[in-house]
Amino acid sequence: MSDAIQPHNAKPARIWNAGGARYNEISRGIADSIAHCVLRLDPKPGERVLDLATGTGWTSRVVARCGAQVTGVDLGADLIAFAAEQARAESLDIAYRLGDAEALPFADGAFDAVVSTFGVMFASRPEAAAAELARVCRRGGRIALTTWTPDGAVFRMFSVMKPYLPPPSDPAPPSPFDWGDPERITGLLGQDFELAFESGTSFFREPSAEAAWERFVTGYGPTKVLADSLDDARRADLRRDFIALHAQYATPLGICVPRAYWVTRGIRR
């Protein structure tokens, strides 16, 4: 593990990195919410923008097309490698770095704006990640975040996976879905930012519930690593439950899963 990643985040780094290049198809499934978040960030040509937890770089590419000078950081080395390759293929000048959201390798106030689309919410230590987010954003600068709600379809997907996971540590780690509560976000960021919130819905579409399983079991680190850890019988049970959840959203053309989220826009105090 690189020195850029703190020891306690070595395991999360391996999990999120497991999807590799295929994670880009997961990002394709949230492209509507990414566009929403970037619209509210409103990046300007020449601005220095950090895409925090960039994954395979989908959000960073959207921001770069606005003319901003973009840096993407993530704890997954294979994700970053694909992001850089894709940016070159699209002739976009984006800098990518391996990095830990809880200990960013940037100076105070290094960025005019910071964006994170369903990324920073999965940090192991939310308070540390929130402090770093504020530290690297200049005074008067902006942030825009998207975070899944604590009672929506993505939360239910994680609830399907939960029975197949090992027992949590004691005390249990904080839930990433806490970031889906504006009061919790205010507690984390309100001292440093003037915050405003807007709800949104992302629509996850696939030809079938079985296709949704294949998409996640190959490209989404938490699902892939979990499935790979199970014996054949338990993996089959997980597949059955995952498909059953998504089959509830069947349409004449496939599935369409409405996934609720919040956009948080903040102005650095």
N, C-alpha and C positions, 0 to 999 in steps of 0.2 A: 504494500500500500504506500502511495506517495506521501511524503511529509506534508503535502498540502491538505491532507485529510486527517483530522484529529482521530486518535485511536478509537474513541467510542463511536465514531461514525464509519469505521471500516466495514462493519457488517451492512449498514444501510447502503453504503456505496456499492458493495457487491450485489445487493438485491436490485437496486435501481439500474445498475449497469447491465444486468442480465439480459434485458431486452435488446441491447445493441441497436443496430440500424433499424430493426423492426419497430422500435419505439416510435419512429416517425409516423407510422400508421395510427398509433394511439393519438398522436398530436393532430393528425388529420381529422380524427373524430371529434376534436374540440376546437376546430378551426373557427367556428362561429363565435365561440366565447373569447378566443384570442383576439379576433378582430374587434370585438366589443371593448376589450380591455385596452388595446392599443389606441382605439378611438378616444377613450377617456384619458389616456396618458397624453395624447396629442403631441407626439414628438416632432420637433422642428429640425430642419436641415442644419447640420453642424453640431447639434447638441450631443453631449456625451451621455449615453444611455447604457445602463447595466441591465442585462437580462439574467436575473438570478434564478438558478436551477433551470437552465436553458434546455436540458434534455438534448434532443437532436436538433435544436436550434430553430424550431418553427417560428416562435415569437420573435427571436432576434432577426430573422429574415424579414418578417413583416415590418418591424421597426426600421430596419436598414433601408427598405424601399421608400421610406419617408425622408431619407436623406440624412438620418442621424448617424453619428459615429458610435457604433455598437460594440460592446464587449459582452460575451456570453460566458458564464461560469457554471460549472456543474461538477458533482463529485464522481460522475461516471466517465472513465477514460474512453470507453468505446462510444459512448453517446457523443462526447466532444469530438472525437475523431470523425464520426459521420457528419456532425454539424459543420465542421470545417470543410470537409469534402463537398458537401452540398452547397455551401456558400461559394466555394470556388466555381462549382459547376454553373451557378447562377450569376457569376461575376459580381458578387457582393463582397465588399471589404469589411469583414467582421473579425474581430479578434476573439479567440476562444482560449479559456484557461481552465485547467483543473483546479477546483477550489471548494472550500467548505463554507456554507452559508453562515456558520457560527464563528468563523474566523477568516474573513475575506482578505485577500492579498492586495488591498487597495488603500490608498491614503484617505484621510478624513476629507469629506467633501469632494471626492474625486469625480462625482457624476452629477449632471444636471437632473437626471431622472433615473428611477429604478422601476423595473417591471418584473413581476413574477406571476406566471399563470399556472396555478395549481402546483406550485413548486415549494415555496418557502413554508407552506402550511405543513409539509411533511418533515420539517427539521426536528431533530431529536430533542433539542432544547430551545423551545420557542422564545424565551426571553432573550437568550443570547443571539438568536437570529434576528429578532426585532431590533435589538441594540445595534447590530452590525448594519442592518438595512438603513437605520437612521444615520449612523456614523458616516457612511460613504455617500450619502445624499447631501448636497450643499444646501445651505440655508436659502429658502425661497425656491428650492427645487421641488420635484414632484415624485410621487410613487403611484403606481396602479397595480392592484393585485386582483386576481380571481381566486376564490376559495369555495369549495363545495359546502353546501349546507349540511347540518348535522342530522337531517331527517330525509334527505333526498335519495335519488336512485343510486348514486355512487356510494353513499353510506350503506345502503342496503346490499350493494354488491360486496363491500367489505364484510358485512354481517354474514353473508353466505360463506365467505372464506374463513371467518373466525373460528368455527368449530374444528377446523382441520389444522389450525395452528397449535404449536406447543403452548402450554400455559404461560401467561405473561409474567414478567418479573414482579416482585413485591417490594416497593409499591409499583403499580402498573404505570407505564409511560403515559404521558399526556396524549390525548386523542388528537390527530391532525384535524378532525372535524370541529374541534373547538374554534378553529379559525373561521368557521362558517357562521359564527355568532358575532354580530357587530359589537356587542358589549365586550366580548373577549378581545376583539381586535382593538377596540378603544383602550382597553386595559394595557395591551401590549405596545401600542403606537401613539395613543392620544397625547402623551406628554410631549412628543417630538413633532407631531404632525397635526394640522387641522384636517379632520377627516370628513368625508362624505361617502354615502353608500348608495348603490343602485343594484336592484335585483336583476337577475337574468336567467334564461333557460337555454341550455345547450341541447341539441337534438342529436343523439347517437343513432346512426342508421347503418344497418347491415342487411344483407339479403335474408338472413335467418338468425335465430338464436344460436344455432350451431356455429355459424360464421363468427358471431360475437365471441364465443368460447375460443375459437382458433385465433382470433385477433389478439385476445388477451393472454392466452397461454403461450403464445410465441413472442409477443412484443412488450408485454407489461411486466416489469420485473417482479413485483410482489406476487402476481398470479403465477408467473412462470416458475419462480423459485419454490413457491409452495407446492405446485403440482409436481415438480421434479423431486421433491422430498418425500412424496407419498408412495406407498406400495400400489400395485395395480388396482386393487379393489377400492382403496380409499380415493385414488385419483379418479376412478370411474364414478364414485359417489359425488366427488366435488364437481366433476363435469356435469353430471345429472342436475345437481342443484343450481349450478351457474346457468345452465341452459333453461331450466324451469323459470328462474327469475326473469330472464330476458324474453322468454316466450310470452310473458304477460303483456308485452308491448307489441304484439303482432299486428301488422296491417296487411292489406291485400298485396303490398309490394315487398314485404319483409318484416323488419322490426324498426320501430322508432321510439327510442327511450328519451323522455324529457328529463334532463338532469339540471336541477336548480343550483344556482350559485350566487354569490355576491361579488360585485365589483367594488373595491375600496379605492378611492382616490384621496391622496393626502398631499398637503402642501407643507414643506419643512418649515418649522418655526425658527 
